[in-house]
Amino acid sequence: NIEKNITPDTFPKKFMPRLPAKYALEINAGWSDKNKVKEGVNIKVKPWYNYTMSRNSVFSVGENYHLYGRGTDKRRVFLKTKDYDRFISLLYIFNNTKTVHVSNLNSADLEDVLSLKKEEDIVKITAYCLMPNHFHLLAQEIKEGGISKFMQKVMTGYTMFFNKKYERTGSLFESSFKSIHVNNDNHLRYLLAYIHLNPIKLIEPTWKEK
C-alpha cells in the first residue's frame, strides 16, 4: 500500500521504472498533473505512480519486455497453419529499419521470407509463442521507439491479412498489445520457461495446477 503523503523523493527507488532521460521531467510534471510543453507539443502527463504500476510499459533501450495480445472476444486469431506462418513472417520482416511492403510477400512461403536479407533490427526477440487466440513475445528494445513501431506494424499487418483472407472487417485483437517490464533475472528466467511451455495448455489445460 502507498501512503497518501508519499512523494517522488521518498518513493522506494527499486520500484521506479528505468526510463530514458527524456521522460524524467514528464514524469515529475505528472506528479502535480500539469501539462508539460516539450518541443512545442502539449503533452498530458499521467501521475508518476501510474508509470510504475501500469501494465503497459514505457520502453527503454536495453531493457526486456513481455509483450502479449489476445483476439477480440477471445476469438481465435490463428485458424490455419498458414496463419501462424504469416505472423512469424511479419515478426521477421518488420524487425527491420527498412520499409517493407508485405503485399510483395503474399505468395512467399515462410522459408522464403526468412531467407530475405534485412537491414538493422529494431528489436531483439528472445522467445515467442503463438497460441490459437493469443501470442507472447519476450523482446528487448534496441532502438528508441523500436518496440512500439514493430508491434504496430506486426498487428496491423496481420489484421489486414486475416480480414482479407477470411472476409471480415474490424479489429482482430482486443486492444493494442500489452507489455510488462522484465526488471530482474528471476523474472526473465520465469518468462523464458512460461512462454516456451505455454503450448502444453493445448493438450493438458490444467498442467500448471498439477
Secondary structure, DSSP 8 states (H G I E B T S, - for coil): ---TT--TTTS-GGGS----GGGHHHHHHHHTT-EEEETTEEEE---HHHHHH-SS----TT-EEEEEEEBGGG--S--SHHHHHHHHHHHHHTSSSS---GGGGTT--HHHHHTS--S--SEEEEEEEEETTEEEEEEEE-STTHHHHHHHHHHHHHHHHHHHHTT--S-SBSSS-EEEEE-SHHHHHHHHHHHHHGGGGGT-TTGGG-
